[in-house]
Amino acid sequence: MIITIDGPAAAGKGTLAAALADKFGLAYFDTGMVYRAVGLQMLMQNIALDNDKQAQKLAEELTFPLMMKLSSQALFRSLEGSRAASSVAAMQGVRKALLKMQQDFSLSPVFADGSKAKGAIYDGRDTGTVICPHADVKFFITASPEIRAMRRFKEYQDKGQAADYNEVLAQTKARDERDFSREGSKPAKDAIMFDTSDMSIEEVFAKACRIIEEKL
Ligand code: DC
């Protein structure tokens, strides 16, 4: 079984995906990590964020183990890391280079310890449209920019990272504009839409479980 969850940053995709992966015994692929891994290497190697040739080269050379290794760095999920990821994700050459790696995961999904899983759950922006158009269940999760910015702001605070709410809100809106202006990032025609602005994570999880169980 393949499930996809797409939607804007901080809509609750990751929390929902991890909980569903646990409940249904599925491997989880957070596809934003591929762009974060390329963006982080650009930052670490002092490469300008508009250098698409270098970004594409790093994307072509990216492997799963390297991505996992990079993900342990604090910069990976920081504001700066998010900005870098969003910049490289806007480059067509980068997206093309990272497509196969993301699609191959659905053919032989594995858990973090390398053991085989009977299916996968993806989260990202284009997983139900470009990466896995034949997924069994597709969700598109959203929430207002203000609510999403507040969630991200609290995450930074919990991690002890300095952040300003207005800056996080401005960045959330700028990322929405970049992330959703390209083809493939609109909701799939057969996606089930959730607005989580006024829903608790428990409500979102219960609703998603009912839909998946009906499908099973
Ligand atoms: O989900 P995230 O915040 O970790 O994603 C980081 C960046 O990668 C974000 O700006 C959008 C981009 N992204 C994308 O373009 N396509 C995906 N499938 C996942 C993420």
Residues whose N, C-alpha, C, O or C-beta is under 5 A from the ligand:
A	BS01	DC	A9 T31 G32 M33 Y35 S82 A85 S86 A89 D123 G124 R125 D126 T127 D179
